[in-house]
């Protein structure tokens, strides 16, 4: 179990939630100013997604089933939360002042296509969905790479990523041009490179004889420095991607080839992190407006924000994972022919495994 990576992914999603709380407080309080950045969380979130893609695939995976499995994992909850956000905007528009409910933009939000909202930001109605737009795009490119032999998949994916970033400069739509031309896409490619590297004998031997914690510490320090520098564009990727890659490499190496963390809380964190990511933007404005208008918009209100938004988001994410995400994923896989009764109770055999190779549990690619 990739418990270290699950922990990292959970912390990333929690840091993003904390950042959005601080943004709300800074925008609505006259007496409190908070300073926090979610940049490390976003970069780790994207890079982990790229690594997981390579880690879970096998030589027998095929493009269409692979893409469908990834899609049915992330789309149901996103569509559900987007529908909730639309209802909120329809009846309480001040809770989502940036959202645009024109039919065109509703459709583009559901399809995860980029457009500018009412505040000229490339955000769908459920604003955190911008990262899912990148994730779906990368899933698609990685699925296309499966038409080639396994040893060429990562190289082909990286080539398509670079080609998209370059060709996006000629897209007629400014939203498409800026969204698909963002160098942040390279972080998915970096995650794929880590996944490929962890399959190489020389890298495996290095990890087995080398403690991973110094590399993880170096990655954490690098992320803190990058957050302090606060660059934009290509400079932002140049400062964030390397330390984020170090941290993901160290955690993945520890999980796979050294002594992994063994704690059910870490496993649960990885399972509910996607729910935390999508649910907290719904909870935040509702509780925020209630607390700041009826209780206090200063220090007390800020404390109550953190004391209510985070725990409630975690609790609802757990309920979502157990009673919505898991059942919907199983039902859709069966309905779409992506699993069968014979294979639902047993993981498919990985042709790369030998009798002595430990089993690798499935990791949902968030």
Buried (B, 14 or more C-beta within 10 A) or exposed (E): BBBBBBBBBBBBBBBBBBBBBBBBBBEBBEEBEBEBBBBBBBBBBBBBBBBBBBBBBEEEBEBEBBBBBBBBBBBBBBBBBBBBBBEBBEEEEEBBEBBBBEEEBBEBBBEBBBBBBEEEEBBBBBBBBBBBBBBBBBBBBBBBBBEEEBEEBBBBBBBBBBEBBEEBEEBEBEBBBBBBBBBBBBBBBBBBBBBBBBBEEEBBEEBEEEEBEEBBEBBBEBBEEBBEEEEEEEEBBBBBBBBBBBBBBBBBBBBBBBEBBEEEEBBBBBBBBBBBBBBBBBBBBBBBBEBBEEEBBBEEBBEBBBEBBBEBBBBBBBBBBEEBBEEBBBEBBEEEEBBEEEEEEEEEEBEEEEEEEEEBEEBBBB
